[in-house]
C-alpha cells in the first residue's frame, strides 16, 4: 500500500518536473525567436 502511494507520488512529481521543463524550454525558444527577430529587424534597419 505504501509502495503504491510512493510510486504514484513519484509519477506526479515527474509529471510536474516534465511540464516545468517543457514550459522553460518553450519560454527559452520564444525568447530566442523574439531576440533573433529583434536583432534581424535592427540589422534590416541599418542595411536598408
mmCIF file of the N, C-alpha and C atoms, coordinates in Angstrom:
data_MODEL
# 
_entry.id   MODEL 
# 
loop_
_atom_site.group_PDB 
_atom_site.id 
_atom_site.type_symbol 
_atom_site.label_atom_id 
_atom_site.label_alt_id 
_atom_site.label_comp_id 
_atom_site.label_asym_id 
_atom_site.label_entity_id 
_atom_site.label_seq_id 
_atom_site.pdbx_PDB_ins_code 
_atom_site.Cartn_x 
_atom_site.Cartn_y 
_atom_site.Cartn_z 
_atom_site.occupancy 
_atom_site.B_iso_or_equiv 
_atom_site.pdbx_formal_charge 
_atom_site.auth_seq_id 
_atom_site.auth_comp_id 
_atom_site.auth_asym_id 
_atom_site.auth_atom_id 
_atom_site.pdbx_PDB_model_num 
ATOM 1   N N  . UNK A 1 1  ? 0.834  -1.204 0.000   1.00 0.00 ? 1  UNK A N  1 
ATOM 2   C CA . UNK A 1 1  ? 0.000  0.000  0.000   1.00 0.00 ? 1  UNK A CA 1 
ATOM 3   C C  . UNK A 1 1  ? 0.868  1.253  0.000   1.00 0.00 ? 1  UNK A C  1 
ATOM 4   N N  . UNK A 1 2  ? 1.852  1.259  0.871   1.00 0.00 ? 2  UNK A N  1 
ATOM 5   C CA . UNK A 1 2  ? 2.740  2.431  0.923   1.00 0.00 ? 2  UNK A CA 1 
ATOM 6   C C  . UNK A 1 2  ? 3.556  2.558  -0.357  1.00 0.00 ? 2  UNK A C  1 
ATOM 7   N N  . UNK A 1 3  ? 3.954  1.416  -0.898  1.00 0.00 ? 3  UNK A N  1 
ATOM 8   C CA . UNK A 1 3  ? 4.748  1.450  -2.133  1.00 0.00 ? 3  UNK A CA 1 
ATOM 9   C C  . UNK A 1 3  ? 3.935  2.066  -3.273  1.00 0.00 ? 3  UNK A C  1 
ATOM 10  N N  . UNK A 1 4  ? 2.665  1.691  -3.363  1.00 0.00 ? 4  UNK A N  1 
ATOM 11  C CA . UNK A 1 4  ? 1.793  2.255  -4.392  1.00 0.00 ? 4  UNK A CA 1 
ATOM 12  C C  . UNK A 1 4  ? 1.699  3.774  -4.241  1.00 0.00 ? 4  UNK A C  1 
ATOM 13  N N  . UNK A 1 5  ? 1.577  4.222  -3.015  1.00 0.00 ? 5  UNK A N  1 
ATOM 14  C CA . UNK A 1 5  ? 1.463  5.651  -2.749  1.00 0.00 ? 5  UNK A CA 1 
ATOM 15  C C  . UNK A 1 5  ? 2.742  6.377  -3.170  1.00 0.00 ? 5  UNK A C  1 
ATOM 16  N N  . UNK A 1 6  ? 3.890  5.781  -2.839  1.00 0.00 ? 6  UNK A N  1 
ATOM 17  C CA . UNK A 1 6  ? 5.173  6.394  -3.191  1.00 0.00 ? 6  UNK A CA 1 
ATOM 18  C C  . UNK A 1 6  ? 5.342  6.433  -4.715  1.00 0.00 ? 6  UNK A C  1 
ATOM 19  N N  . UNK A 1 7  ? 4.966  5.342  -5.374  1.00 0.00 ? 7  UNK A N  1 
ATOM 20  C CA . UNK A 1 7  ? 5.084  5.309  -6.833  1.00 0.00 ? 7  UNK A CA 1 
ATOM 21  C C  . UNK A 1 7  ? 4.189  6.354  -7.485  1.00 0.00 ? 7  UNK A C  1 
ATOM 22  N N  . UNK A 1 8  ? 2.964  6.484  -6.964  1.00 0.00 ? 8  UNK A N  1 
ATOM 23  C CA . UNK A 1 8  ? 2.047  7.477  -7.516  1.00 0.00 ? 8  UNK A CA 1 
ATOM 24  C C  . UNK A 1 8  ? 2.587  8.882  -7.275  1.00 0.00 ? 8  UNK A C  1 
ATOM 25  N N  . UNK A 1 9  ? 3.173  9.097  -6.108  1.00 0.00 ? 9  UNK A N  1 
ATOM 26  C CA . UNK A 1 9  ? 3.752  10.397 -5.787  1.00 0.00 ? 9  UNK A CA 1 
ATOM 27  C C  . UNK A 1 9  ? 4.922  10.698 -6.724  1.00 0.00 ? 9  UNK A C  1 
ATOM 28  N N  . UNK A 1 10 ? 5.763  9.681  -6.962  1.00 0.00 ? 10 UNK A N  1 
ATOM 29  C CA . UNK A 1 10 ? 6.906  9.861  -7.860  1.00 0.00 ? 10 UNK A CA 1 
ATOM 30  C C  . UNK A 1 10 ? 6.428  10.179 -9.275  1.00 0.00 ? 10 UNK A C  1 
ATOM 31  N N  . UNK A 1 11 ? 5.364  9.507  -9.699  1.00 0.00 ? 11 UNK A N  1 
ATOM 32  C CA . UNK A 1 11 ? 4.821  9.771  -11.033 1.00 0.00 ? 11 UNK A CA 1 
ATOM 33  C C  . UNK A 1 11 ? 4.299  11.206 -11.112 1.00 0.00 ? 11 UNK A C  1 
ATOM 34  N N  . UNK A 1 12 ? 3.640  11.656 -10.042 1.00 0.00 ? 12 UNK A N  1 
ATOM 35  C CA . UNK A 1 12 ? 3.139  13.026 -10.012 1.00 0.00 ? 12 UNK A CA 1 
ATOM 36  C C  . UNK A 1 12 ? 4.267  14.042 -10.074 1.00 0.00 ? 12 UNK A C  1 
ATOM 37  N N  . UNK A 1 13 ? 5.332  13.776 -9.305  1.00 0.00 ? 13 UNK A N  1 
ATOM 38  C CA . UNK A 1 13 ? 6.458  14.702 -9.297  1.00 0.00 ? 13 UNK A CA 1 
ATOM 39  C C  . UNK A 1 13 ? 7.172  14.725 -10.639 1.00 0.00 ? 13 UNK A C  1 
ATOM 40  N N  . UNK A 1 14 ? 7.309  13.553 -11.266 1.00 0.00 ? 14 UNK A N  1 
ATOM 41  C CA . UNK A 1 14 ? 7.973  13.521 -12.571 1.00 0.00 ? 14 UNK A CA 1 
ATOM 42  C C  . UNK A 1 14 ? 7.136  14.270 -13.605 1.00 0.00 ? 14 UNK A C  1 
ATOM 43  N N  . UNK A 1 15 ? 5.805  14.186 -13.468 1.00 0.00 ? 15 UNK A N  1 
ATOM 44  C CA . UNK A 1 15 ? 4.920  14.915 -14.374 1.00 0.00 ? 15 UNK A CA 1 
ATOM 45  C C  . UNK A 1 15 ? 5.094  16.422 -14.174 1.00 0.00 ? 15 UNK A C  1 
ATOM 46  N N  . UNK A 1 16 ? 5.193  16.840 -12.918 1.00 0.00 ? 16 UNK A N  1 
ATOM 47  C CA . UNK A 1 16 ? 5.398  18.255 -12.607 1.00 0.00 ? 16 UNK A CA 1 
ATOM 48  C C  . UNK A 1 16 ? 6.734  18.734 -13.170 1.00 0.00 ? 16 UNK A C  1 
ATOM 49  N N  . UNK A 1 17 ? 7.778  17.925 -12.975 1.00 0.00 ? 17 UNK A N  1 
ATOM 50  C CA . UNK A 1 17 ? 9.100  18.296 -13.481 1.00 0.00 ? 17 UNK A CA 1 
ATOM 51  C C  . UNK A 1 17 ? 9.109  18.351 -15.004 1.00 0.00 ? 17 UNK A C  1 
ATOM 52  N N  . UNK A 1 18 ? 8.425  17.390 -15.620 1.00 0.00 ? 18 UNK A N  1 
ATOM 53  C CA . UNK A 1 18 ? 8.379  17.345 -17.080 1.00 0.00 ? 18 UNK A CA 1 
ATOM 54  C C  . UNK A 1 18 ? 7.663  18.565 -17.647 1.00 0.00 ? 18 UNK A C  1 
ATOM 55  N N  . UNK A 1 19 ? 6.512  18.896 -17.055 1.00 0.00 ? 19 UNK A N  1 
ATOM 56  C CA . UNK A 1 19 ? 5.764  20.056 -17.540 1.00 0.00 ? 19 UNK A CA 1 
ATOM 57  C C  . UNK A 1 19 ? 6.548  21.342 -17.280 1.00 0.00 ? 19 UNK A C  1 
ATOM 58  N N  . UNK A 1 20 ? 7.268  21.398 -16.165 1.00 0.00 ? 20 UNK A N  1 
ATOM 59  C CA . UNK A 1 20 ? 8.096  22.562 -15.872 1.00 0.00 ? 20 UNK A CA 1 
ATOM 60  C C  . UNK A 1 20 ? 9.222  22.707 -16.881 1.00 0.00 ? 20 UNK A C  1 
ATOM 61  N N  . UNK A 1 21 ? 9.837  21.580 -17.231 1.00 0.00 ? 21 UNK A N  1 
ATOM 62  C CA . UNK A 1 21 ? 10.929 21.604 -18.205 1.00 0.00 ? 21 UNK A CA 1 
ATOM 63  C C  . UNK A 1 21 ? 10.404 22.014 -19.578 1.00 0.00 ? 21 UNK A C  1 
ATOM 64  N N  . UNK A 1 22 ? 9.237  21.501 -19.945 1.00 0.00 ? 22 UNK A N  1 
ATOM 65  C CA . UNK A 1 22 ? 8.645  21.871 -21.232 1.00 0.00 ? 22 UNK A CA 1 
ATOM 66  C C  . UNK A 1 22 ? 8.299  23.355 -21.267 1.00 0.00 ? 22 UNK A C  1 
ATOM 67  N N  . UNK A 1 23 ? 7.775  23.866 -20.157 1.00 0.00 ? 23 UNK A N  1 
ATOM 68  C CA . UNK A 1 23 ? 7.442  25.283 -20.080 1.00 0.00 ? 23 UNK A CA 1 
ATOM 69  C C  . UNK A 1 23 ? 8.681  26.157 -20.194 1.00 0.00 ? 23 UNK A C  1 
ATOM 70  N N  . UNK A 1 24 ? 9.748  25.745 -19.516 1.00 0.00 ? 24 UNK A N  1 
ATOM 71  C CA . UNK A 1 24 ? 11.001 26.502 -19.565 1.00 0.00 ? 24 UNK A CA 1 
ATOM 72  C C  . UNK A 1 24 ? 11.576 26.474 -20.976 1.00 0.00 ? 24 UNK A C  1 
ATOM 73  N N  . UNK A 1 25 ? 11.494 25.316 -21.631 1.00 0.00 ? 25 UNK A N  1 
ATOM 74  C CA . UNK A 1 25 ? 12.003 25.203 -22.998 1.00 0.00 ? 25 UNK A CA 1 
ATOM 75  C C  . UNK A 1 25 ? 11.197 26.082 -23.954 1.00 0.00 ? 25 UNK A C  1 
ATOM 76  N N  . UNK A 1 26 ? 9.874  26.093 -23.765 1.00 0.00 ? 26 UNK A N  1 
ATOM 77  C CA . UNK A 1 26 ? 9.017  26.921 -24.613 1.00 0.00 ? 26 UNK A CA 1 
ATOM 78  C C  . UNK A 1 26 ? 9.346  28.402 -24.425 1.00 0.00 ? 26 UNK A C  1 
ATOM 79  N N  . UNK A 1 27 ? 9.553  28.813 -23.174 1.00 0.00 ? 27 UNK A N  1 
ATOM 80  C CA . UNK A 1 27 ? 9.911  30.209 -22.891 1.00 0.00 ? 27 UNK A CA 1 
ATOM 81  C C  . UNK A 1 27 ? 11.251 30.551 -23.529 1.00 0.00 ? 27 UNK A C  1 
ATOM 82  N N  . UNK A 1 28 ? 12.230 29.622 -23.409 1.00 0.00 ? 28 UNK A N  1 
ATOM 83  C CA . UNK A 1 28 ? 13.557 29.865 -23.979 1.00 0.00 ? 28 UNK A CA 1 
ATOM 84  C C  . UNK A 1 28 ? 13.472 29.981 -25.494 1.00 0.00 ? 28 UNK A C  1 
ATOM 85  N N  . UNK A 1 29 ? 12.692 29.058 -26.102 1.00 0.00 ? 29 UNK A N  1 
ATOM 86  C CA . UNK A 1 29 ? 12.555 29.061 -27.554 1.00 0.00 ? 29 UNK A CA 1 
ATOM 87  C C  . UNK A 1 29 ? 11.907 30.362 -28.021 1.00 0.00 ? 29 UNK A C  1 
ATOM 88  N N  . UNK A 1 30 ? 10.845 30.790 -27.306 1.00 0.00 ? 30 UNK A N  1 
ATOM 89  C CA . UNK A 1 30 ? 10.157 32.029 -27.649 1.00 0.00 ? 30 UNK A CA 1 
ATOM 90  C C  . UNK A 1 30 ? 11.113 33.213 -27.521 1.00 0.00 ? 30 UNK A C  1 
ATOM 91  N N  . UNK A 1 31 ? 11.922 33.235 -26.452 1.00 0.00 ? 31 UNK A N  1 
ATOM 92  C CA . UNK A 1 31 ? 12.861 34.322 -26.232 1.00 0.00 ? 31 UNK A CA 1 
ATOM 93  C C  . UNK A 1 31 ? 13.922 34.351 -27.320 1.00 0.00 ? 31 UNK A C  1 
ATOM 94  N N  . UNK A 1 32 ? 14.414 33.152 -27.703 1.00 0.00 ? 32 UNK A N  1 
ATOM 95  C CA . UNK A 1 32 ? 15.415 33.076 -28.767 1.00 0.00 ? 32 UNK A CA 1 
ATOM 96  C C  . UNK A 1 32 ? 14.837 33.615 -30.078 1.00 0.00 ? 32 UNK A C  1 
ATOM 97  N N  . UNK A 1 33 ? 13.620 33.191 -30.400 1.00 0.00 ? 33 UNK A N  1 
ATOM 98  C CA . UNK A 1 33 ? 12.984 33.643 -31.639 1.00 0.00 ? 33 UNK A CA 1 
ATOM 99  C C  . UNK A 1 33 ? 12.765 35.153 -31.598 1.00 0.00 ? 33 UNK A C  1 
ATOM 100 N N  . UNK A 1 34 ? 12.298 35.650 -30.445 1.00 0.00 ? 34 UNK A N  1 
ATOM 101 C CA . UNK A 1 34 ? 11.986 37.066 -30.307 1.00 0.00 ? 34 UNK A CA 1 
ATOM 102 C C  . UNK A 1 34 ? 13.250 37.907 -30.430 1.00 0.00 ? 34 UNK A C  1 
ATOM 103 N N  . UNK A 1 35 ? 14.311 37.527 -29.709 1.00 0.00 ? 35 UNK A N  1 
ATOM 104 C CA . UNK A 1 35 ? 15.552 38.299 -29.769 1.00 0.00 ? 35 UNK A CA 1 
ATOM 105 C C  . UNK A 1 35 ? 16.171 38.194 -31.159 1.00 0.00 ? 35 UNK A C  1 
ATOM 106 N N  . UNK A 1 36 ? 16.023 37.036 -31.806 1.00 0.00 ? 36 UNK A N  1 
ATOM 107 C CA . UNK A 1 36 ? 16.521 36.882 -33.167 1.00 0.00 ? 36 UNK A CA 1 
ATOM 108 C C  . UNK A 1 36 ? 15.777 37.798 -34.124 1.00 0.00 ? 36 UNK A C  1 
ATOM 109 N N  . UNK A 1 37 ? 14.459 37.891 -33.946 1.00 0.00 ? 37 UNK A N  1 
ATOM 110 C CA . UNK A 1 37 ? 13.647 38.746 -34.806 1.00 0.00 ? 37 UNK A CA 1 
ATOM 111 C C  . UNK A 1 37 ? 13.996 40.214 -34.581 1.00 0.00 ? 37 UNK A C  1 
ATOM 112 N N  . UNK A 1 38 ? 14.212 40.587 -33.320 1.00 0.00 ? 38 UNK A N  1 
ATOM 113 C CA . UNK A 1 38 ? 14.566 41.971 -32.999 1.00 0.00 ? 38 UNK A CA 1 
ATOM 114 C C  . UNK A 1 38 ? 15.929 42.319 -33.597 1.00 0.00 ? 38 UNK A C  1 
ATOM 115 N N  . UNK A 1 39 ? 16.899 41.418 -33.433 1.00 0.00 ? 39 UNK A N  1 
ATOM 116 C CA . UNK A 1 39 ? 18.232 41.650 -33.992 1.00 0.00 ? 39 UNK A CA 1 
ATOM 117 C C  . UNK A 1 39 ? 18.153 41.731 -35.512 1.00 0.00 ? 39 UNK A C  1 
ATOM 118 N N  . UNK A 1 40 ? 17.344 40.881 -36.124 1.00 0.00 ? 40 UNK A N  1 
ATOM 119 C CA . UNK A 1 40 ? 17.180 40.890 -37.573 1.00 0.00 ? 40 UNK A CA 1 
ATOM 120 C C  . UNK A 1 40 ? 16.550 42.199 -38.023 1.00 0.00 ? 40 UNK A C  1 
ATOM 121 N N  . UNK A 1 41 ? 15.569 42.685 -37.258 1.00 0.00 ? 41 UNK A N  1 
ATOM 122 C CA . UNK A 1 41 ? 14.922 43.945 -37.597 1.00 0.00 ? 41 UNK A CA 1 
ATOM 123 C C  . UNK A 1 41 ? 15.884 45.120 -37.499 1.00 0.00 ? 41 UNK A C  1 
ATOM 124 N N  . UNK A 1 42 ? 16.724 45.124 -36.453 1.00 0.00 ? 42 UNK A N  1 
ATOM 125 C CA . UNK A 1 42 ? 17.696 46.204 -36.279 1.00 0.00 ? 42 UNK A CA 1 
ATOM 126 C C  . UNK A 1 42 ? 18.717 46.171 -37.410 1.00 0.00 ? 42 UNK A C  1 
ATOM 127 N N  . UNK A 1 43 ? 19.196 44.961 -37.747 1.00 0.00 ? 43 UNK A N  1 
ATOM 128 C CA . UNK A 1 43 ? 20.139 44.832 -38.858 1.00 0.00 ? 43 UNK A CA 1 
ATOM 129 C C  . UNK A 1 43 ? 19.483 45.287 -40.156 1.00 0.00 ? 43 UNK A C  1 
ATOM 130 N N  . UNK A 1 44 ? 18.210 44.931 -40.337 1.00 0.00 ? 44 UNK A N  1 
ATOM 131 C CA . UNK A 1 44 ? 17.485 45.337 -41.538 1.00 0.00 ? 44 UNK A CA 1 
ATOM 132 C C  . UNK A 1 44 ? 17.382 46.850 -41.641 1.00 0.00 ? 44 UNK A C  1 
ATOM 133 N N  . UNK A 1 45 ? 17.183 47.510 -40.498 1.00 0.00 ? 45 UNK A N  1 
ATOM 134 C CA . UNK A 1 45 ? 17.103 48.968 -40.492 1.00 0.00 ? 45 UNK A CA 1 
ATOM 135 C C  . UNK A 1 45 ? 18.435 49.586 -40.913 1.00 0.00 ? 45 UNK A C  1 
ATOM 136 N N  . UNK A 1 46 ? 19.526 49.013 -40.388 1.00 0.00 ? 46 UNK A N  1 
ATOM 137 C CA . UNK A 1 46 ? 20.836 49.569 -40.721 1.00 0.00 ? 46 UNK A CA 1 
ATOM 138 C C  . UNK A 1 46 ? 21.214 49.289 -42.171 1.00 0.00 ? 46 UNK A C  1 
ATOM 139 N N  . UNK A 1 47 ? 20.858 48.094 -42.661 1.00 0.00 ? 47 UNK A N  1 
ATOM 140 C CA . UNK A 1 47 ? 21.249 47.715 -44.017 1.00 0.00 ? 47 UNK A CA 1 
ATOM 141 C C  . UNK A 1 47 ? 20.457 48.497 -45.062 1.00 0.00 ? 47 UNK A C  1 
ATOM 142 N N  . UNK A 1 48 ? 19.154 48.643 -44.850 1.00 0.00 ? 48 UNK A N  1 
ATOM 143 C CA . UNK A 1 48 ? 18.315 49.272 -45.872 1.00 0.00 ? 48 UNK A CA 1 
ATOM 144 C C  . UNK A 1 48 ? 18.445 50.783 -45.894 1.00 0.00 ? 48 UNK A C  1 
# 
